[in-house]
Amino acid sequence: MLSEGYVFDVLREALRIAVVISAPVLIVALLAGVSIGLFQALTSIQEMTLTFVPKLVAMLAVFWVSMSFMTRTLTDFFHTIIIPSIAGG
């Protein structure tokens, strides 16, 4: 039987990993949104595709580049914490 403290430690680690994995994509989305918003404010261009398409392209590019890091982090988490907990070791 898993103790309450162990379950909370696993959940805390899972939330930390979720933040670490999502941070690159979210930071790029924030920076792209701010820069595009600043560009729109300076030029008075209010085109919806100007905000959506570059942000989507930037997020997809960062996701593609950081996919190996995300996969490695998740598999390490599962191999070191989740699978031993299920196996009882």
Order of alpha helices (4+ residues) and beta strands (2+ residues): alpha-alpha-alpha-alpha
